[in-house]
Amino acid sequence: MLRKVLTALLALCLCLPMAALAESLRVVVTPDVLADYQRLLGERSPLAMTRFQGPGARRDVVEVILLQQALARGGLPATVEFLTAPTYRRMLALVADGHADVSGSSVWGSDIDDNAARLQASSALVSDGQFIAGFYRAPGAGHLDASIRQGRWQGLTAVSSRDWRPDWLALQRLALRHVYDAAEWPLMVRMVGAGRADFLLAPLPGAGSPDIRLDGIQLVPVDGTCLVLPGSRHYALGRHAAGNRLRQSLERGLELLRSQGLVRRAYLEAGFLRNEYPACHGSR
């Protein structure tokens, strides 16, 4: 009798959709992304959002929303448990070690490839050559604009992270006087705001305010110039049975979001994509 009961329960479990079996999904983000995600979301449900403008909107924030929408459309409307990692590298490590199920924001495909035994990639959210970065400086540093526009790099300094390899490589190719290594985005903003570095790279503005504002610090873009960063960006998932099933649901959902134009709309309204760009400095 017990065997029959267990067999029936097993058959029921196999027939249930994955969403019914999932209690929660561990999504890892950096603290600044989580804070801006909560600002943008407010009282709204992430699954119901079709407009992505507002305080806190930026590329990595809307990706957290797109992740949840894709999973729901793909058959896994899981309850999300957010984990925070202080740095990009630590975020990848938590997924690789199985302490998180998926990165909430996209990561560079090359970083997933470097740990292919433990990580796998979703399809690309940002294709190779699509990541266009702008040069951001402090408001009172307008004297830097001419040098940046004309490519006179030798006397300039920048700040980035060695863990952001496309950014780091692109900056190294500019032959700047110095590139400072900072692990966290807020620290980069503070360094430029305080004049400890001349500029940083960030996605060019689209809709909404063109400035970067963080903790009372404002940075402004240098108009008329940009930099192409090589590489594609993907959600990172663990390479295990649960990660494989999660990826299947995620891909089904992403395909639907793309067909509805929601991925592009989210990026446009967050200021990441634009239809027109000035001539960019190549990074290849």
N, C-alpha and C positions, 0 to 999 in steps of 0.2 A: 504494500500500500504506500509506504514512504517513498519507494522508488518511483511509483507512478506520479505522486505529488511533485517530486523533484523534477521529473521529466516534463511535467506540464508547466511548471514554473520556468524551466529553461526555455521551453518552446515559446512561452509568452514573452520572455525577455528578448528572444531573438526576433520576435515579430514587432516589438515596440520600436518606434523611431528613436534615433539617437538622442533627440532632445529630451525624451522622457526619462532617459537613463542618466543624463548629465545633471549633477547637482550644481556645480559651479565651474566657471572657467577662470583660470588664473592668468590674468593679463598684466604684463609688466610694462611700466612706463617710468620716465624720469619724473621727479617731483614737480618741476616747472610745467611739464605737459599736463599732469594731473590737475594742477591748480587752474590752468587755463581751460582745460576741458570742463571743469566744474563751473567756471565763470560763463563759458559759452552755453552750457546746457541749461543752467538755471533750474526752472521747474519743469522743463520739457523732458520727454522721453527720447533717448537717443534713437530708438527704433522708428519714431514717427517723424523725425526731422527731414525736411526736404529743402530747407534753406539753411545756409551755414555761415552767414555773416553775423557779426556781433563781437562784443568784447571777448578777447581770448582766442578768436579764430586765427589759426595758422595751419600750415601743412600738417605737422605732426599731430595736432589736436583733432582736426577733422578725420584723420586716419583712424583714430580711436573710435569715432562714431561709425565710419564706414566698415570697420571690422565687425562691430556688433550687428549692423544691418545686414552685412553679407552672410554672417552665420545664421541669423534668423531666417533669411530668405533661402539659405541652403539647407535648412532643416534642423538647425541647432540653436534655438533661442535660449541659450544658457544664461544663468545668473552670473554676472561678472564679479569676480573678486580682484580688485586692483592691488598689485604689488608695486612698490617703488624701488628703483635702483638709482644710486646717485650719479652714475655715469652710463654712457652708451655701452662701453665695454662690459660693465657689470650687468647691464640688461641682457646682453647676448649670453653671458655666462649663466644667468639664472635659467634661461630657456634651455641651453645646452645641458645643464646639470639636472634638468627635470624639475626644478623648483617652481618654474612658471611654464604655462602651456604655450604661450604665444606672445610675441612682442606687440604692444598696442600700436606703436608707430613703425613705419617702415625702416629698414636698415639696408645698407649697401650689399648688393649681391656678392661682391668679392669677399666680404666678411663672413657670409654664410658658406661660401665655397671653401674658405680656409679651415672651416670646422665641419666639413661635409659628413664626417662620420657620426656627428651628433646633432647636426642642424639640417633642416631642409627649408626651401624657399617657396612661398606662394608665387603665383604668376606676378609679373611686374606691375606695380602700381605706377611707377615712374620709369619710363623707358630710357635707354642709353641716349644721352644727348639732350634729354628733355629738362634736366635740372639746370636752370639758369640762376646764377647767384649774382647779387648786387654787392657793391662796396658800401659799407655803412661806417660813418664817422660821427664824431661829436658835433653838435650844432655850431660850436665856435671854431671849428677847424676847416673852414672853407678854403683856406690857403692850400689844402691838400688836393683839391679837385683837379687843378690843371695837371699836376704830376700823374694822378691816377688816369685821367682821360688820355694823356699823351704817352702813357706807359713808361714814365721815368721812375722806375721802382727802386733804384739803388739806395736812395735815402729814406725809404719808407719802412715801417714796421707793421706787422699784422699779428693777430692772435687767432688761434684755432686749436684743434686737438689732434694729436698724432693718431688717435683712434678713428678720426674722420678721414680716412685715407685719401679719398678723391679730393677733398678740400685741401688737405695737407700737401698732396702732390702738386696740385694746381698752384698753390702758393709758392712752393719750392721752385717751380719752373719760372716764376716771375723774377727770381734772383733779387729778392728784397734784402734790405739791410739785416733784418732779423724777423723770425716768426716765433712768437711765444706759444708755448704749449700750456693749455689750460683744460682741465678735465671736464668742467661743467660750463654750460651755456651762461648762466647768470654771472659767473666770474668773467667770462669773455666780455659781456656787456659792460660790466663795471670797469674793466681795464681800459676799454676804449673811452668810456665816459670820463674817466679820470685822466686821460691823456697818456697812459702807460703804453698804449699801442695806438697806431694811427687809424687802423680800420679792422673790421672783421667782414666775413662773407655771410650773407643770408639770402634767402629767396627774394627776388625782386617783388615789389608791391604790385598788387593788382587792384581789386576793388577795396574800398575802405582807405584807412589812413596809411600813408607810405612809410611812416616812422616805426622804429622799434621803441617800445616803452616797457620798462621793467624796473620795478622797485624805485620809481621816481627818476629813473635815468632815461633820457631820450637820445636815440641815435637816428641820423637822417641818411638817406641814400645819396650817393653821388650820381646826379642825373647824367644820362647819356652814355653810360658804360655798364658792362656786365661781364661775367665770366662763365663759360660753359664747363660744368663739372662732368667728367666721364663716369659712366657706370649706371646701372639700374638699381631700383630700390624695391624691396619686397618685405612682406611680413615674414618673420623667422619663427619656425615651429620646430619642436623636438622631433628627432628621427626615431620614433618608436611606434608601436601599434596605435596608441591613442592619438599620437600626432598625425599618423596617416589618415585616420578617420576624420580628424578635425580638418585636415587639409582638403579632403573631398567635399565636405560641407562648405568650407570657405570658398573653394573654387566655383562651386555651383552658384553661390550667392554673389560672388564678384562678377561673374558673367552676366547675371541679371542686372546688377547695379550699372555695369557698363552699358548694357543694352538700353537702359532707361536714361542714360546720360548723367547719372547721379555722381559718379566718380569725378568726371570732368567738372561738373557744376560745383562740387564741394571744393575742389582745388582752386577753381576760378574765384569763388566767393571768399575763400580764405586768403586770396592774394598770391597764390603760388604760381598759377599759370596765367599767361597773357597771350593775346593774339598777336601783338606786335612787340618786338624787342629792339633796342638799339643794337648796333654792331657789337658783338661780344668778342672779348679776347679769347682765342682758342686755348684749350688746355691739353691738346694732344701732341 
